[in-house]
Amino acid sequence: MDAAIKTVVSVYLKSSKGKENLGGKEFQSLVKNQLKNILTGSEDNEAVKNMRQQLDNNQDGKVSFQEYMNLIGYLAQAVSEQQWKNPLSLIKQ
Ligand SMILES: [Ca+2]
């Protein structure tokens, strides 16, 4: 469990290159590289863009660490509900 939490944090920090937010391209590559096994549509740029806009609570066009944690929470919940085959639709609700 502690390793999983460290992974969640280090994936974000690597993707953002130490900045406080992920830009669109950085978020896209994080999803493509790190979430391809859990997210259908991770290769679909438009789907990932829509997901980023849904996550973007403060509407600044970037994904903060808190917004990223919301995604992790959604994904964990989707997995626990065994709806992991289509979590994108879960997030769009
Ligand atoms: Ca944001």
Residues whose N, C-alpha, C, O or C-beta is under 5 A from the ligand:
A	BS01	CA	D56 N57 N58 Q59 D60 G61 K62 V63 S64
